[in-house]
Amino acid sequence: MRQRITRDRQEPDAENTDAVVSLYADALRLLQDTLAAAWFTQNSTRDADANVRLSSAHLAYAIFSHGRAMKLLYDGGDAEQMPTHMRAMFEAMITLQYIILLHPEKAADIMDVVPFEQLRDANEYSRGTEFLAPLKEQCLEVIRRRPDVIAHRADKDDILAGNRSIPYGEIRKRMSFPNVKSMIHELHRFDPGWSPDLYTTIYRLGSKFNHPSGSVTRKAIAWIREDDSVAFGLEPSLAGGVDFFVQGSGYTIGTAGIIESLFELASREQLAEKYAEWIARREQVLEPLRQSGYIVHVTGRD
């Protein structure tokens, strides 16, 4: 005879759940509408501000795309894999803040590193030979557009002229971003509100879903028999979904505000008023969850 294993996990009541889900859906629609109005250059240029807009748009789309995937999972009745998308949203948000607040000079690297990464992959792919020539041409195009990436080299003129081999690996590494943990710590030094705990509680937790982990799968064990053997519960569940909508609503609202500001989609006064209302609405939705003890503390950076 089997028995259901019970776990002490209290979900918000229906009213509070509906409020969070509605907030998240509206925040996601806000970001969608904002991105639809943001037009940007296809490639990096010598205009530093244009490069920040370019990279911000791509990172904002990543936040929107994974945020939409979370909503579709929830609407389909299964929240279990929402952390995989929350992790990606978090990484994109951290990279976006890293560029805007600390290193705007890295903005162009978001897109310019792409052919160098693809070239590495093609070299490691057994059937990648046919892709090498066009990728090398794309890499050369990036270097000619951005000679700064080889300005430190004595043979830079020969490289630009196509007479010397391009140091593809060196350039790829120069354009790469630090790991997420390093970026969070640098953001924390700039503003203590960016707590290093975010890495442990969001990114590392999400990683356990991206990479098969016993700490995740054992939570799916739902049945136990008298001989102490156990079995998984295989039915879908929305448990925990509200947590990720609470977190994700902050990222989507914040990202929409960044895009509207960078692309000057409204005046500063209009944006200040608009996002003050969004923040106030979010706080109103979260307050009952705090009072009930469901969440302990959530800020705009969490």
C-alpha positions in Angstrom: 0.0 0.0 0.0 1.3 3.4 -0.9 0.9 6.7 0.9 1.3 10.3 -0.4 4.3 12.2 0.9 3.2 15.6 2.2 5.5 18.6 2.3 5.0 21.8 4.3 4.6 24.3 1.4 1.8 26.8 1.7 0.8 28.5 -1.5 -0.9 31.9 -1.6 -4.7 32.0 -1.6 -6.6 32.3 -4.8 -7.1 36.1 -4.5 -3.4 36.8 -4.0 -2.4 34.3 -6.7 -4.6 35.9 -9.2 -3.2 39.4 -8.3 0.4 38.2 -8.9 -0.5 36.4 -12.2 -2.3 39.5 -13.4 0.6 41.8 -12.5 3.0 39.5 -14.3 0.9 39.2 -17.4 0.5 43.0 -17.6 4.2 43.6 -17.0 5.1 41.2 -19.7 2.7 43.0 -22.1 4.4 46.3 -21.1 7.8 45.0 -22.1 6.4 43.5 -25.3 4.9 46.8 -26.3 8.0 48.7 -25.4 10.3 46.4 -27.4 7.9 46.7 -30.4 8.6 50.5 -30.4 12.4 50.2 -30.1 14.3 50.4 -33.3 18.1 49.9 -33.3 21.1 49.4 -35.6 21.8 45.9 -36.8 25.6 46.2 -36.1 27.7 48.1 -33.7 28.9 51.5 -34.8 31.3 54.2 -33.5 28.3 55.8 -31.7 28.7 54.6 -28.1 25.0 55.4 -27.2 23.7 53.5 -30.2 25.8 50.5 -29.1 24.2 50.6 -25.6 20.7 50.7 -27.2 21.7 47.8 -29.4 22.9 45.6 -26.6 20.1 46.6 -24.3 17.5 45.7 -26.9 18.9 42.3 -27.4 19.2 41.6 -23.7 15.7 43.0 -23.1 14.4 40.6 -25.8 16.0 37.7 -23.9 14.3 38.8 -20.7 11.0 39.0 -22.6 11.4 35.7 -24.4 12.1 33.7 -21.3 9.5 35.6 -19.4 6.9 34.7 -22.0 8.0 31.0 -21.7 7.4 31.1 -18.0 3.9 32.4 -18.6 3.2 29.8 -21.2 4.3 27.0 -18.8 2.1 28.3 -16.1 -0.9 28.7 -18.4 -0.3 25.1 -19.4 -0.6 24.0 -15.8 3.0 23.1 -15.0 5.4 25.4 -13.1 8.2 22.9 -12.4 10.6 24.1 -15.1 10.0 27.9 -14.6 13.3 28.2 -12.8 15.2 27.4 -16.0 13.7 30.5 -17.6 14.0 32.6 -14.4 17.8 31.9 -14.4 18.1 33.1 -18.0 16.1 36.3 -17.2 18.3 36.9 -14.3 21.5 36.5 -16.3 20.3 38.9 -19.0 19.2 41.5 -16.4 22.6 41.3 -14.6 24.4 41.7 -17.9 22.2 44.6 -18.9 22.9 46.4 -15.6 26.6 45.6 -15.9 26.7 47.4 -19.2 24.6 50.4 -18.4 25.9 51.1 -14.9 29.6 50.0 -15.1 30.9 49.1 -18.6 29.1 50.8 -21.5 32.2 50.3 -23.5 31.3 46.6 -23.5 28.0 47.2 -25.2 29.2 46.4 -28.7 30.6 43.1 -27.6 27.2 41.5 -27.2 26.8 41.2 -30.9 30.3 41.5 -32.2 31.5 38.4 -30.4 28.9 36.3 -32.2 30.9 35.3 -35.3 34.0 34.6 -33.2 31.9 32.2 -31.0 30.3 30.6 -34.1 33.8 30.2 -35.7 35.0 28.3 -32.6 32.0 26.1 -32.7 32.4 25.4 -36.4 36.0 24.5 -35.9 34.9 21.9 -33.2 32.1 20.5 -35.4 33.1 17.6 -37.6 31.1 19.0 -40.5 31.8 22.6 -39.9 34.3 23.2 -42.7 31.8 24.8 -45.0 31.0 27.4 -42.5 34.6 28.6 -41.8 35.2 30.9 -44.8 32.0 33.1 -44.3 32.5 33.2 -40.6 36.1 34.3 -40.9 34.9 37.1 -43.3 32.4 38.2 -40.7 35.1 38.3 -38.0 37.3 40.4 -40.3 34.4 42.7 -40.9 34.0 43.2 -37.1 37.8 43.9 -36.7 37.7 46.5 -39.5 34.7 48.1 -37.9 36.3 48.0 -34.5 40.1 48.2 -34.9 40.3 48.9 -31.1 40.1 45.1 -30.5 43.6 44.6 -31.9 45.0 48.1 -31.3 47.4 46.7 -28.7 49.1 44.4 -31.3 52.2 45.3 -33.3 50.8 43.4 -36.3 47.5 45.2 -36.3 48.0 46.7 -39.8 48.8 43.4 -41.3 45.7 41.8 -39.7 43.4 44.6 -41.0 44.9 44.2 -44.5 44.2 40.5 -44.4 47.9 39.7 -44.6 48.2 38.2 -41.1 46.2 35.5 -39.3 43.5 36.9 -37.1 43.9 35.9 -33.4 40.3 34.7 -33.2 40.5 33.1 -29.7 42.2 36.2 -28.2 39.6 38.5 -29.6 36.8 36.3 -28.5 38.1 36.3 -25.0 38.5 40.1 -25.0 34.9 40.4 -26.0 33.5 37.9 -23.6 31.8 39.0 -20.4 32.8 38.0 -16.9 30.8 35.2 -15.3 27.5 36.0 -13.6 29.0 35.8 -10.1 31.8 38.2 -10.9 29.3 40.7 -12.5 27.1 40.6 -9.4 30.0 41.2 -7.1 31.1 44.2 -9.2 27.6 45.6 -9.2 27.5 45.1 -5.4 30.6 47.2 -5.0 28.9 49.9 -7.1 25.6 49.6 -5.3 25.2 47.4 -2.2 21.5 46.8 -3.2 22.8 44.2 -5.7 23.3 41.5 -3.1 25.7 38.6 -3.8 23.0 36.4 -2.3 21.1 36.8 -5.6 23.6 34.5 -7.3 23.1 31.8 -4.8 19.3 32.1 -4.5 18.4 32.7 -8.1 21.2 31.8 -10.5 22.6 28.7 -8.8 19.1 27.5 -7.9 18.1 27.8 -11.6 21.2 26.0 -12.6 20.1 22.9 -10.7 17.1 22.8 -13.1 19.2 23.4 -16.2 21.6 20.7 -15.2 20.0 17.5 -13.9 20.4 17.6 -10.1 19.2 15.1 -7.5 18.3 18.0 -5.2 15.6 18.9 -7.7 14.4 15.5 -8.8 14.1 14.1 -5.3 11.5 16.8 -4.6 9.3 15.1 -7.2 9.1 11.9 -5.1 5.5 11.8 -4.0 4.7 8.2 -2.9 6.1 5.9 -0.3 5.3 2.2 0.5 5.7 0.2 3.7 9.0 -1.2 2.6 10.3 2.4 2.4 10.5 2.3 -1.4 9.4 5.5 -3.2 8.0 6.7 -6.5 7.7 9.9 -8.4 4.5 11.9 -8.6 4.2 12.6 -12.3 1.2 14.9 -12.5 1.9 18.6 -13.4 1.8 21.2 -10.7 1.6 25.0 -10.4 3.4 24.9 -7.0 6.0 27.6 -6.7 4.9 29.4 -9.8 3.9 32.6 -8.0 7.4 32.9 -6.6 8.8 33.3 -10.1 6.1 35.7 -11.2 6.9 37.9 -8.2 10.6 37.9 -9.2 9.9 38.1 -13.0 7.5 41.1 -12.6 10.4 43.1 -11.2 12.7 42.2 -14.1 10.1 42.9 -16.8 8.9 46.2 -15.4 12.5 47.4 -14.8 13.6 46.3 -18.2 10.7 48.1 -19.9 11.7 51.3 -18.0 15.3 51.0 -19.2 14.3 50.5 -22.8 11.8 53.4 -22.8 14.5 55.7 -21.3 17.3 54.6 -23.6 15.1 54.9 -26.7 13.5 58.1 -25.4 10.0 56.7 -26.0 8.6 59.3 -23.6 9.8 62.3 -21.7 11.6 61.9 -18.4 8.6 63.3 -16.5 6.2 60.9 -18.2 8.5 57.9 -17.5 8.9 58.9 -13.9 5.2 59.1 -13.4 4.4 55.9 -15.4 6.9 53.7 -13.6 6.2 55.1 -10.2 2.6 53.8 -10.8 4.0 50.4 -11.8 6.2 50.1 -8.8 3.3 51.2 -6.5 1.1 48.5 -8.1 3.7 45.8 -7.6 4.2 46.8 -4.0 0.4 46.7 -3.4 0.3 43.1 -4.8 3.3 42.0 -2.8 2.3 43.4 0.5 -0.3 40.8 1.4 2.3 38.1 0.6 4.8 39.7 3.0 2.2 40.0 5.7 1.3 36.3 5.3 5.0 35.3 5.5 5.0 33.9 2.0 7.8 36.2 1.0 10.2 37.8 3.4 11.7 40.6 1.4 11.6 41.7 -2.2 13.2 44.8 -3.7 13.3 46.2 -7.2 16.8 44.5 -7.6 15.8 41.1 -6.3 
